[in-house]
């Protein structure tokens, strides 16, 4: 089983409010957490890595890659 990535950070949602960024970036990160959980359950390693990059980008105050955002936002379609 894969380790849970960033569990402590996810439980502390107030951290996201402090990092700044636009509303769409925060929405993308929220979706990335949901996709990360589903991808962990399904063993979808490509999606797991994309979610990690989106979450890391938000935590570091940088922009996530378009390919990663497209995968995360389109995951449940």
C-alpha positions as CSV (number, residue, x, y, z in Angstrom):
1,X,0.0,0.0,0.0
2,X,1.2,3.5,-0.8
3,X,1.9,5.9,2.0
4,X,-0.7,8.7,2.5
5,X,0.8,11.9,1.1
6,X,0.4,15.0,3.1
7,X,-2.2,13.7,5.5
8,X,-1.2,16.1,8.3
9,X,-1.5,19.1,5.9
10,X,-4.8,17.9,4.5
11,X,-6.3,17.7,8.0
12,X,-5.3,21.3,8.6
13,X,-7.3,23.1,6.0
14,X,-6.4,26.5,7.5
15,X,-2.9,26.1,6.0
16,X,-4.4,26.5,2.5
17,X,-6.0,29.8,3.5
18,X,-2.6,31.2,4.5
19,X,-0.7,30.3,1.4
20,X,-2.4,32.8,-0.9
21,X,-3.3,32.2,-4.5
22,X,-6.4,32.5,-6.5
23,X,-9.7,30.7,-5.8
24,X,-9.3,28.5,-8.9
25,X,-5.9,27.3,-7.6
26,X,-7.4,26.4,-4.2
27,X,-10.2,24.6,-5.9
28,X,-7.7,22.7,-8.0
29,X,-5.9,21.7,-4.9
30,X,-9.1,20.6,-3.2
31,X,-9.9,18.4,-6.3
32,X,-6.3,17.1,-6.2
33,X,-6.9,15.8,-2.7
34,X,-10.1,14.0,-3.8
35,X,-8.4,12.6,-6.9
36,X,-5.4,11.5,-4.8
37,X,-7.6,9.5,-2.5
38,X,-9.3,7.8,-5.4
39,X,-6.1,7.2,-7.3
40,X,-4.6,5.6,-4.2
41,X,-7.5,3.3,-3.9
42,X,-7.2,2.4,-7.6
43,X,-3.5,2.2,-7.7
44,X,-3.3,4.8,-10.5
45,X,0.3,5.8,-10.1
46,X,0.3,8.5,-12.8
47,X,-2.6,10.3,-11.2
48,X,-1.0,10.0,-7.8
49,X,2.1,11.7,-9.0
50,X,0.2,14.4,-10.8
51,X,-1.8,15.1,-7.7
52,X,1.3,15.4,-5.6
53,X,2.8,17.9,-8.1
54,X,-0.4,20.0,-8.0
55,X,-0.5,19.9,-4.2
56,X,3.3,20.7,-3.9
57,X,3.0,23.6,-6.3
58,X,0.2,25.1,-4.2
59,X,2.1,24.6,-1.0
60,X,5.3,26.1,-2.5
61,X,3.4,29.1,-4.0
62,X,4.2,28.1,-7.6
63,X,2.0,27.3,-10.6
64,X,1.1,23.7,-11.3
65,X,1.8,22.3,-14.7
66,X,-1.1,22.4,-17.2
67,X,-0.9,18.7,-17.9
68,X,-1.1,17.9,-14.2
69,X,-4.1,20.2,-13.8
70,X,-5.8,18.7,-16.8
71,X,-5.4,15.2,-15.4
72,X,-6.6,16.2,-12.0
73,X,-9.6,18.2,-13.1
74,X,-10.7,15.7,-15.7
75,X,-10.1,12.6,-13.5
76,X,-13.8,11.8,-12.7
77,X,-15.1,12.5,-16.2
